[in-house]
Structures are given as structure tokens and as C-alpha cells.
Amino acid sequence: MTTATAAIPSGNTVYTPPVAKVMISMPDNLLDRLDAQARANRETRSGFLRRLAERELEIDEVRRRKEFEDLLGPPMNLGGDAAKLIREDRESH
């Protein structure tokens, strides 16, 4: 294994790079609810929080994309394969 893909053990959890450990603050009652939901989902606390964060970020990206489309209209289909066109242009010189 290369260093970039080597697992990093920490207690009974194994991390594969790149993974950052973070410390956050939240009210005890919220943490209790979060842990209960993670257990109900058969997830770890970290896995549950990661899934929630990914979902929230995806929702935000979709919202921003919709705002752009509302302002500019839907993306235009210009057809063709951009990579192929660039390659053909480079080879023609």
C-alpha cells in the first residue's frame, strides 16, 4: 500500500486518508437525539453526521443550480464531444 491509501487505526476505527477528525460543540440533548437516530439507523455517529452533511450540501448545490437556471435558462445542449473536439483541434496544428 502507498502512503496515500494506507489505513490509519485510531482505537477501534480505521481511517483511510484523507480524513480529518473535527471537534464540534452542540447541546447535550441534541447529541442524545443524534446518537439515538444513528443507533436506530445502525450507523456510527460519524457516518450519520457525514451523511447529513453530504445531503445538506447536495440540497444547497441543487438550489443554486436552480437559481442559475431561473436566471439564465436551462443549459444549452451544444452537442458534440468537447474532449474530442479539443483533441482534433490540437492534432490539426
Biopython code that builds the backbone (N, CA, C, O; Angstrom):
import numpy as np
from Bio.PDB.StructureBuilder import StructureBuilder

atoms = [
    (1, "MET", "N", (0.834, -1.194, 0.000)),
    (1, "MET", "CA", (0.000, 0.000, 0.000)),
    (1, "MET", "C", (0.869, 1.244, 0.000)),
    (1, "MET", "O", (1.925, 1.278, 0.632)),
    (2, "THR", "N", (0.413, 2.272, -0.720)),
    (2, "THR", "CA", (1.133, 3.534, -0.692)),
    (2, "THR", "C", (0.685, 4.329, 0.512)),
    (2, "THR", "O", (-0.338, 4.027, 1.126)),
    (3, "THR", "N", (1.451, 5.342, 0.844)),
    (3, "THR", "CA", (1.107, 6.174, 1.993)),
    (3, "THR", "C", (-0.246, 6.840, 1.805)),
    (3, "THR", "O", (-0.989, 7.019, 2.769)),
    (4, "ALA", "N", (-0.575, 7.212, 0.561)),
    (4, "ALA", "CA", (-1.830, 7.914, 0.298)),
    (4, "ALA", "C", (-3.047, 7.036, 0.547)),
    (4, "ALA", "O", (-4.135, 7.561, 0.786)),
    (5, "THR", "N", (-2.896, 5.702, 0.498)),
    (5, "THR", "CA", (-4.047, 4.837, 0.694)),
    (5, "THR", "C", (-3.939, 3.974, 1.941)),
    (5, "THR", "O", (-4.816, 3.148, 2.194)),
    (6, "ALA", "N", (-2.879, 4.149, 2.727)),
    (6, "ALA", "CA", (-2.694, 3.326, 3.922)),
    (6, "ALA", "C", (-3.743, 3.671, 4.971)),
    (6, "ALA", "O", (-4.082, 4.838, 5.172)),
    (7, "ALA", "N", (-4.248, 2.643, 5.633)),
    (7, "ALA", "CA", (-5.243, 2.845, 6.681)),
    (7, "ALA", "C", (-4.567, 3.368, 7.935)),
    (7, "ALA", "O", (-3.421, 3.026, 8.228)),
    (8, "ILE", "N", (-5.286, 4.198, 8.670)),
    (8, "ILE", "CA", (-4.786, 4.777, 9.910)),
    (8, "ILE", "C", (-5.682, 4.291, 11.039)),
    (8, "ILE", "O", (-6.830, 4.725, 11.135)),
    (9, "PRO", "N", (-5.188, 3.400, 11.899)),
    (9, "PRO", "CA", (-6.032, 2.940, 13.005)),
    (9, "PRO", "C", (-6.120, 3.983, 14.107)),
    (9, "PRO", "O", (-5.136, 4.653, 14.422)),
    (10, "SER", "N", (-7.292, 4.115, 14.685)),
    (10, "SER", "CA", (-7.498, 5.015, 15.814)),
    (10, "SER", "C", (-8.523, 4.354, 16.717)),
    (10, "SER", "O", (-9.723, 4.401, 16.444)),
    (11, "GLY", "N", (-8.056, 3.743, 17.782)),
    (11, "GLY", "CA", (-8.965, 2.979, 18.636)),
    (11, "GLY", "C", (-9.489, 1.795, 17.862)),
    (11, "GLY", "O", (-8.708, 1.014, 17.320)),
    (12, "ASN", "N", (-10.812, 1.647, 17.800)),
    (12, "ASN", "CA", (-11.382, 0.546, 17.032)),
    (12, "ASN", "C", (-11.885, 0.996, 15.665)),
    (12, "ASN", "O", (-12.618, 0.260, 15.004)),
    (13, "THR", "N", (-11.500, 2.194, 15.237)),
    (13, "THR", "CA", (-11.898, 2.741, 13.949)),
    (13, "THR", "C", (-10.678, 2.843, 13.056)),
    (13, "THR", "O", (-9.587, 3.175, 13.521)),
    (14, "VAL", "N", (-10.859, 2.560, 11.781)),
    (14, "VAL", "CA", (-9.772, 2.675, 10.809)),
    (14, "VAL", "C", (-10.145, 3.752, 9.808)),
    (14, "VAL", "O", (-11.227, 3.717, 9.223)),
    (15, "TYR", "N", (-9.245, 4.709, 9.612)),
    (15, "TYR", "CA", (-9.457, 5.804, 8.679)),
    (15, "TYR", "C", (-8.548, 5.623, 7.480)),
    (15, "TYR", "O", (-7.408, 5.180, 7.620)),
    (16, "THR", "N", (-9.042, 5.958, 6.316)),
    (16, "THR", "CA", (-8.196, 5.986, 5.136)),
    (16, "THR", "C", (-8.052, 7.436, 4.716)),
    (16, "THR", "O", (-9.049, 8.156, 4.654)),
    (17, "PRO", "N", (-6.836, 7.886, 4.426)),
    (17, "PRO", "CA", (-6.621, 9.280, 4.061)),
    (17, "PRO", "C", (-7.395, 9.636, 2.803)),
    (17, "PRO", "O", (-7.629, 8.740, 1.993)),
    (18, "PRO", "N", (-7.798, 10.839, 2.585)),
    (18, "PRO", "CA", (-7.733, 11.936, 3.540)),
    (18, "PRO", "C", (-8.975, 11.984, 4.428)),
    (18, "PRO", "O", (-10.096, 12.094, 3.932)),
    (19, "VAL", "N", (-8.775, 11.904, 5.698)),
    (19, "VAL", "CA", (-9.855, 12.005, 6.679)),
    (19, "VAL", "C", (-9.382, 12.931, 7.785)),
    (19, "VAL", "O", (-8.279, 12.780, 8.310)),
    (20, "ALA", "N", (-10.228, 13.893, 8.134)),
    (20, "ALA", "CA", (-9.895, 14.813, 9.219)),
    (20, "ALA", "C", (-10.812, 14.521, 10.399)),
    (20, "ALA", "O", (-12.001, 14.257, 10.222)),
    (21, "LYS", "N", (-10.260, 14.569, 11.582)),
    (21, "LYS", "CA", (-11.082, 14.479, 12.784)),
    (21, "LYS", "C", (-11.381, 15.914, 13.200)),
    (21, "LYS", "O", (-10.501, 16.775, 13.177)),
    (22, "VAL", "N", (-12.623, 16.158, 13.577)),
    (22, "VAL", "CA", (-13.028, 17.504, 13.974)),
    (22, "VAL", "C", (-13.702, 17.451, 15.329)),
    (22, "VAL", "O", (-14.258, 16.427, 15.725)),
    (23, "MET", "N", (-13.644, 18.561, 16.027)),
    (23, "MET", "CA", (-14.342, 18.682, 17.299)),
    (23, "MET", "C", (-15.426, 19.736, 17.106)),
    (23, "MET", "O", (-15.148, 20.848, 16.658)),
    (24, "ILE", "N", (-16.655, 19.382, 17.445)),
    (24, "ILE", "CA", (-17.761, 20.329, 17.330)),
    (24, "ILE", "C", (-18.462, 20.426, 18.681)),
    (24, "ILE", "O", (-18.328, 19.549, 19.534)),
    (25, "SER", "N", (-19.198, 21.492, 18.850)),
    (25, "SER", "CA", (-19.970, 21.693, 20.082)),
    (25, "SER", "C", (-21.444, 21.693, 19.741)),
    (25, "SER", "O", (-21.863, 22.277, 18.742)),
    (26, "MET", "N", (-22.234, 21.030, 20.583)),
    (26, "MET", "CA", (-23.686, 21.040, 20.421)),
    (26, "MET", "C", (-24.319, 20.739, 21.766)),
    (26, "MET", "O", (-23.686, 20.129, 22.628)),
    (27, "PRO", "N", (-25.553, 21.157, 21.951)),
    (27, "PRO", "CA", (-26.238, 20.888, 23.219)),
    (27, "PRO", "C", (-26.350, 19.382, 23.471)),
    (27, "PRO", "O", (-26.511, 18.597, 22.536)),
    (28, "ASP", "N", (-26.265, 18.991, 24.739)),
    (28, "ASP", "CA", (-26.343, 17.577, 25.112)),
    (28, "ASP", "C", (-27.605, 16.901, 24.585)),
    (28, "ASP", "O", (-27.551, 15.767, 24.109)),
    (29, "ASN", "N", (-28.741, 17.595, 24.671)),
    (29, "ASN", "CA", (-29.988, 16.971, 24.225)),
    (29, "ASN", "C", (-29.978, 16.700, 22.715)),
    (29, "ASN", "O", (-30.544, 15.708, 22.256)),
    (30, "LEU", "N", (-29.339, 17.575, 21.955)),
    (30, "LEU", "CA", (-29.225, 17.347, 20.511)),
    (30, "LEU", "C", (-28.302, 16.166, 20.237)),
    (30, "LEU", "O", (-28.592, 15.342, 19.370)),
    (31, "LEU", "N", (-27.204, 16.079, 20.960)),
    (31, "LEU", "CA", (-26.287, 14.952, 20.801)),
    (31, "LEU", "C", (-26.977, 13.640, 21.165)),
    (31, "LEU", "O", (-26.768, 12.627, 20.497)),
    (32, "ASP", "N", (-27.795, 13.647, 22.216)),
    (32, "ASP", "CA", (-28.542, 12.446, 22.595)),
    (32, "ASP", "C", (-29.490, 12.013, 21.474)),
    (32, "ASP", "O", (-29.586, 10.827, 21.157)),
    (33, "ARG", "N", (-30.186, 12.977, 20.880)),
    (33, "ARG", "CA", (-31.097, 12.667, 19.773)),
    (33, "ARG", "C", (-30.339, 12.157, 18.560)),
    (33, "ARG", "O", (-30.770, 11.218, 17.892)),
    (34, "LEU", "N", (-29.206, 12.787, 18.285)),
    (34, "LEU", "CA", (-28.371, 12.381, 17.152)),
    (34, "LEU", "C", (-27.882, 10.943, 17.337)),
    (34, "LEU", "O", (-27.973, 10.130, 16.417)),
    (35, "ASP", "N", (-27.368, 10.635, 18.521)),
    (35, "ASP", "CA", (-26.879, 9.284, 18.800)),
    (35, "ASP", "C", (-28.001, 8.254, 18.711)),
    (35, "ASP", "O", (-27.796, 7.156, 18.192)),
    (36, "ALA", "N", (-29.178, 8.601, 19.211)),
    (36, "ALA", "CA", (-30.310, 7.673, 19.155)),
    (36, "ALA", "C", (-30.692, 7.391, 17.707)),
    (36, "ALA", "O", (-30.974, 6.247, 17.351)),
    (37, "GLN", "N", (-30.702, 8.414, 16.882)),
    (37, "GLN", "CA", (-31.054, 8.223, 15.467)),
    (37, "GLN", "C", (-29.985, 7.424, 14.743)),
    (37, "GLN", "O", (-30.304, 6.562, 13.924)),
    (38, "ALA", "N", (-28.718, 7.700, 15.036)),
    (38, "ALA", "CA", (-27.626, 6.934, 14.417)),
    (38, "ALA", "C", (-27.752, 5.460, 14.796)),
    (38, "ALA", "O", (-27.600, 4.589, 13.941)),
    (39, "ARG", "N", (-28.028, 5.173, 16.065)),
    (39, "ARG", "CA", (-28.206, 3.776, 16.503)),
    (39, "ARG", "C", (-29.387, 3.133, 15.783)),
    (39, "ARG", "O", (-29.300, 1.992, 15.330)),
    (40, "ALA", "N", (-30.491, 3.874, 15.682)),
    (40, "ALA", "CA", (-31.683, 3.354, 15.004)),
    (40, "ALA", "C", (-31.385, 3.037, 13.539)),
    (40, "ALA", "O", (-31.953, 2.101, 12.975)),
    (41, "ASN", "N", (-30.498, 3.814, 12.930)),
    (41, "ASN", "CA", (-30.105, 3.612, 11.531)),
    (41, "ASN", "C", (-28.974, 2.597, 11.390)),
    (41, "ASN", "O", (-28.552, 2.263, 10.282)),
    (42, "ARG", "N", (-28.490, 2.110, 12.543)),
    (42, "ARG", "CA", (-27.349, 1.191, 12.564)),
    (42, "ARG", "C", (-26.124, 1.830, 11.910)),
    (42, "ARG", "O", (-25.410, 1.203, 11.128)),
    (43, "GLU", "N", (-25.906, 3.113, 12.261)),
    (43, "GLU", "CA", (-24.774, 3.883, 11.764)),
    (43, "GLU", "C", (-23.933, 4.339, 12.936)),
    (43, "GLU", "O", (-24.382, 4.337, 14.082)),
    (44, "THR", "N", (-22.714, 4.727, 12.636)),
    (44, "THR", "CA", (-21.901, 5.395, 13.644)),
    (44, "THR", "C", (-22.329, 6.847, 13.701)),
    (44, "THR", "O", (-22.988, 7.351, 12.792)),
    (45, "ARG", "N", (-21.950, 7.509, 14.771)),
    (45, "ARG", "CA", (-22.210, 8.948, 14.873)),
    (45, "ARG", "C", (-21.552, 9.667, 13.700)),
    (45, "ARG", "O", (-22.177, 10.505, 13.049)),
    (46, "SER", "N", (-20.289, 9.339, 13.432)),
    (46, "SER", "CA", (-19.566, 9.992, 12.330)),
    (46, "SER", "C", (-20.240, 9.731, 10.992)),
    (46, "SER", "O", (-20.403, 10.645, 10.183)),
    (47, "GLY", "N", (-20.631, 8.478, 10.759)),
    (47, "GLY", "CA", (-21.291, 8.151, 9.497)),
    (47, "GLY", "C", (-22.596, 8.900, 9.331)),
    (47, "GLY", "O", (-22.905, 9.394, 8.247)),
    (48, "PHE", "N", (-23.365, 8.983, 10.413)),
    (48, "PHE", "CA", (-24.642, 9.700, 10.377)),
    (48, "PHE", "C", (-24.424, 11.179, 10.083)),
    (48, "PHE", "O", (-25.097, 11.747, 9.223)),
    (49, "LEU", "N", (-23.482, 11.809, 10.795)),
    (49, "LEU", "CA", (-23.198, 13.230, 10.560)),
    (49, "LEU", "C", (-22.660, 13.472, 9.149)),
    (49, "LEU", "O", (-23.016, 14.462, 8.509)),
    (50, "ARG", "N", (-21.805, 12.574, 8.666)),
    (50, "ARG", "CA", (-21.256, 12.709, 7.312)),
    (50, "ARG", "C", (-22.381, 12.642, 6.278)),
    (50, "ARG", "O", (-22.422, 13.438, 5.340)),
    (51, "ARG", "N", (-23.300, 11.674, 6.461)),
    (51, "ARG", "CA", (-24.417, 11.533, 5.529)),
    (51, "ARG", "C", (-25.317, 12.775, 5.550)),
    (51, "ARG", "O", (-25.755, 13.244, 4.500)),
    (52, "LEU", "N", (-25.585, 13.296, 6.735)),
    (52, "LEU", "CA", (-26.403, 14.515, 6.835)),
    (52, "LEU", "C", (-25.719, 15.698, 6.165)),
    (52, "LEU", "O", (-26.363, 16.473, 5.459)),
    (53, "ALA", "N", (-24.411, 15.838, 6.385)),
    (53, "ALA", "CA", (-23.672, 16.951, 5.783)),
    (53, "ALA", "C", (-23.667, 16.828, 4.265)),
    (53, "ALA", "O", (-23.876, 17.819, 3.565)),
    (54, "GLU", "N", (-23.429, 15.620, 3.745)),
    (54, "GLU", "CA", (-23.426, 15.424, 2.293)),
    (54, "GLU", "C", (-24.787, 15.739, 1.697)),
    (54, "GLU", "O", (-24.882, 16.374, 0.647)),
    (55, "ARG", "N", (-25.851, 15.290, 2.377)),
    (55, "ARG", "CA", (-27.199, 15.563, 1.883)),
    (55, "ARG", "C", (-27.496, 17.060, 1.882)),
    (55, "ARG", "O", (-28.056, 17.584, 0.919)),
    (56, "GLU", "N", (-27.125, 17.742, 2.950)),
    (56, "GLU", "CA", (-27.377, 19.184, 3.040)),
    (56, "GLU", "C", (-26.615, 19.944, 1.959)),
    (56, "GLU", "O", (-27.155, 20.859, 1.337)),
    (57, "LEU", "N", (-25.354, 19.559, 1.737)),
    (57, "LEU", "CA", (-24.561, 20.225, 0.701)),
    (57, "LEU", "C", (-25.131, 19.958, -0.687)),
    (57, "LEU", "O", (-25.136, 20.853, -1.532)),
    (58, "GLU", "N", (-25.607, 18.751, -0.932)),
    (58, "GLU", "CA", (-26.224, 18.424, -2.222)),
    (58, "GLU", "C", (-27.494, 19.244, -2.427)),
    (58, "GLU", "O", (-27.731, 19.762, -3.518)),
    (59, "ILE", "N", (-28.317, 19.363, -1.375)),
    (59, "ILE", "CA", (-29.537, 20.174, -1.466)),
    (59, "ILE", "C", (-29.177, 21.611, -1.821)),
    (59, "ILE", "O", (-29.847, 22.232, -2.647)),
    (60, "ASP", "N", (-28.118, 22.146, -1.201)),
    (60, "ASP", "CA", (-27.696, 23.512, -1.489)),
    (60, "ASP", "C", (-27.206, 23.653, -2.929)),
    (60, "ASP", "O", (-27.500, 24.653, -3.584)),
    (61, "GLU", "N", (-26.462, 22.661, -3.428)),
    (61, "GLU", "CA", (-25.988, 22.714, -4.815)),
    (61, "GLU", "C", (-27.160, 22.694, -5.797)),
    (61, "GLU", "O", (-27.158, 23.427, -6.786)),
    (62, "VAL", "N", (-28.152, 21.862, -5.524)),
    (62, "VAL", "CA", (-29.329, 21.780, -6.386)),
    (62, "VAL", "C", (-30.069, 23.120, -6.367)),
    (62, "VAL", "O", (-30.512, 23.606, -7.408)),
    (63, "ARG", "N", (-30.199, 23.708, -5.186)),
    (63, "ARG", "CA", (-30.880, 25.016, -5.070)),
    (63, "ARG", "C", (-30.156, 26.085, -5.877)),
    (63, "ARG", "O", (-30.783, 26.858, -6.601)),
    (64, "ARG", "N", (-28.816, 26.125, -5.747)),
    (64, "ARG", "CA", (-28.044, 27.125, -6.505)),
    (64, "ARG", "C", (-28.149, 26.892, -8.005)),
    (64, "ARG", "O", (-28.267, 27.847, -8.773)),
    (65, "ARG", "N", (-28.107, 25.629, -8.432)),
    (65, "ARG", "CA", (-28.235, 25.311, -9.857)),
    (65, "ARG", "C", (-29.588, 25.790, -10.373)),
    (65, "ARG", "O", (-29.673, 26.346, -11.468)),
    (66, "LYS", "N", (-30.648, 25.578, -9.587)),
    (66, "LYS", "CA", (-31.979, 26.030, -9.988)),
    (66, "LYS", "C", (-32.032, 27.547, -10.080)),
    (66, "LYS", "O", (-32.638, 28.092, -11.002)),
    (67, "GLU", "N", (-31.400, 28.235, -9.128)),
    (67, "GLU", "CA", (-31.376, 29.705, -9.180)),
    (67, "GLU", "C", (-30.694, 30.184, -10.451)),
    (67, "GLU", "O", (-31.180, 31.114, -11.095)),
    (68, "PHE", "N", (-29.571, 29.563, -10.830)),
    (68, "PHE", "CA", (-28.883, 29.940, -12.071)),
    (68, "PHE", "C", (-29.769, 29.680, -13.285)),
    (68, "PHE", "O", (-29.848, 30.506, -14.194)),
    (69, "GLU", "N", (-30.438, 28.521, -13.294)),
    (69, "GLU", "CA", (-31.306, 28.207, -14.427)),
    (69, "GLU", "C", (-32.502, 29.149, -14.485)),
    (69, "GLU", "O", (-32.959, 29.497, -15.574)),
    (70, "ASP", "N", (-33.017, 29.567, -13.330)),
    (70, "ASP", "CA", (-34.117, 30.527, -13.320)),
    (70, "ASP", "C", (-33.664, 31.860, -13.906)),
    (70, "ASP", "O", (-34.431, 32.533, -14.594)),
    (71, "LEU", "N", (-32.406, 32.244, -13.631)),
    (71, "LEU", "CA", (-31.878, 33.498, -14.164)),
    (71, "LEU", "C", (-31.468, 33.401, -15.626)),
    (71, "LEU", "O", (-31.750, 34.302, -16.417)),
    (72, "LEU", "N", (-30.802, 32.306, -15.986)),
    (72, "LEU", "CA", (-30.188, 32.194, -17.309)),
    (72, "LEU", "C", (-30.881, 31.226, -18.247)),
    (72, "LEU", "O", (-30.538, 31.156, -19.427)),
    (73, "GLY", "N", (-31.845, 30.483, -17.746)),
    (73, "GLY", "CA", (-32.476, 29.450, -18.555)),
    (73, "GLY", "C", (-31.700, 28.148, -18.423)),
    (73, "GLY", "O", (-30.601, 28.124, -17.870)),
    (74, "PRO", "N", (-32.274, 27.076, -18.930)),
    (74, "PRO", "CA", (-31.596, 25.777, -18.811)),
    (74, "PRO", "C", (-30.305, 25.767, -19.634)),
    (74, "PRO", "O", (-30.150, 26.553, -20.569)),
    (75, "PRO", "N", (-29.387, 24.876, -19.279)),
    (75, "PRO", "CA", (-28.136, 24.784, -20.038)),
    (75, "PRO", "C", (-28.434, 24.441, -21.495)),
    (75, "PRO", "O", (-29.326, 23.647, -21.793)),
    (76, "MET", "N", (-27.673, 25.053, -22.391)),
    (76, "MET", "CA", (-27.855, 24.771, -23.812)),
    (76, "MET", "C", (-27.091, 23.507, -24.174)),
    (76, "MET", "O", (-25.948, 23.315, -23.760)),
    (77, "ASN", "N", (-27.736, 22.658, -24.945)),
    (77, "ASN", "CA", (-27.062, 21.479, -25.450)),
    (77, "ASN", "C", (-26.359, 21.871, -26.734)),
    (77, "ASN", "O", (-26.996, 22.054, -27.771)),
    (78, "LEU", "N", (-25.045, 22.000, -26.663)),
    (78, "LEU", "CA", (-24.272, 22.399, -27.821)),
    (78, "LEU", "C", (-23.861, 21.192, -28.653)),
    (78, "LEU", "O", (-23.255, 21.333, -29.715)),
    (79, "GLY", "N", (-24.193, 20.022, -28.167)),
    (79, "GLY", "CA", (-23.910, 18.801, -28.905)),
    (79, "GLY", "C", (-22.430, 18.513, -28.990)),
    (79, "GLY", "O", (-21.597, 19.346, -28.631)),
    (80, "GLY", "N", (-22.122, 17.356, -29.455)),
    (80, "GLY", "CA", (-20.728, 17.001, -29.667)),
    (80, "GLY", "C", (-20.022, 16.597, -28.391)),
    (80, "GLY", "O", (-20.576, 16.653, -27.293)),
    (81, "ASP", "N", (-18.811, 16.200, -28.573)),
    (81, "ASP", "CA", (-17.947, 15.736, -27.501)),
    (81, "ASP", "C", (-16.819, 16.747, -27.372)),
    (81, "ASP", "O", (-15.915, 16.774, -28.208)),
    (82, "ALA", "N", (-16.858, 17.583, -26.330)),
    (82, "ALA", "CA", (-15.875, 18.654, -26.183)),
    (82, "ALA", "C", (-14.456, 18.118, -26.168)),
    (82, "ALA", "O", (-13.573, 18.706, -26.792)),
    (83, "ALA", "N", (-14.212, 17.006, -25.463)),
    (83, "ALA", "CA", (-12.858, 16.446, -25.402)),
    (83, "ALA", "C", (-12.391, 16.032, -26.793)),
    (83, "ALA", "O", (-11.238, 16.257, -27.162)),
    (84, "LYS", "N", (-13.286, 15.432, -27.554)),
    (84, "LYS", "CA", (-12.939, 15.005, -28.922)),
    (84, "LYS", "C", (-12.624, 16.221, -29.796)),
    (84, "LYS", "O", (-11.654, 16.211, -30.554)),
    (85, "LEU", "N", (-13.447, 17.267, -29.686)),
    (85, "LEU", "CA", (-13.215, 18.471, -30.481)),
    (85, "LEU", "C", (-11.890, 19.127, -30.128)),
    (85, "LEU", "O", (-11.167, 19.572, -31.020)),
    (86, "ILE", "N", (-11.562, 19.194, -28.849)),
    (86, "ILE", "CA", (-10.279, 19.781, -28.427)),
    (86, "ILE", "C", (-9.126, 18.952, -28.945)),
    (86, "ILE", "O", (-8.142, 19.499, -29.443)),
    (87, "ARG", "N", (-9.234, 17.633, -28.836)),
    (87, "ARG", "CA", (-8.183, 16.731, -29.312)),
    (87, "ARG", "C", (-7.980, 16.906, -30.820)),
    (87, "ARG", "O", (-6.844, 16.987, -31.288)),
    (88, "GLU", "N", (-9.085, 16.964, -31.583)),
    (88, "GLU", "CA", (-8.982, 17.151, -33.028)),
    (88, "GLU", "C", (-8.341, 18.489, -33.369)),
    (88, "GLU", "O", (-7.546, 18.586, -34.304)),
    (89, "ASP", "N", (-8.695, 19.532, -32.594)),
    (89, "ASP", "CA", (-8.108, 20.851, -32.849)),
    (89, "ASP", "C", (-6.614, 20.834, -32.575)),
    (89, "ASP", "O", (-5.844, 21.393, -33.356)),
    (90, "ARG", "N", (-6.185, 20.209, -31.489)),
    (90, "ARG", "CA", (-4.752, 20.131, -31.154)),
    (90, "ARG", "C", (-3.979, 19.353, -32.217)),
    (90, "ARG", "O", (-2.874, 19.739, -32.600)),
    (91, "GLU", "N", (-4.564, 18.264, -32.684)),
    (91, "GLU", "CA", (-3.888, 17.431, -33.672)),
    (91, "GLU", "C", (-3.815, 18.087, -35.032)),
    (91, "GLU", "O", (-2.970, 17.720, -35.850)),
    (92, "SER", "N", (-4.693, 19.063, -35.295)),
    (92, "SER", "CA", (-4.699, 19.697, -36.615)),
    (92, "SER", "C", (-3.623, 20.758, -36.769)),
    (92, "SER", "O", (-3.416, 21.269, -37.869)),
    (93, "HIS", "N", (-2.937, 21.096, -35.691)),
    (93, "HIS", "CA", (-1.902, 22.156, -35.768)),
    (93, "HIS", "C", (-0.534, 21.589, -35.833)),
    (93, "HIS", "O", (0.442, 22.337, -35.901)),
]
sb = StructureBuilder()
sb.init_structure("model")
sb.init_model(0)
sb.init_chain("A")
sb.init_seg("    ")
for serial, (resi, resn, name, xyz) in enumerate(atoms, 1):
    if name == "N":
        sb.init_residue(resn, " ", resi, " ")
    sb.init_atom(name, np.array(xyz, "f"), 0.0, 1.0, " ", f" {name:<3s}", serial, name[0])
structure = sb.get_structure()
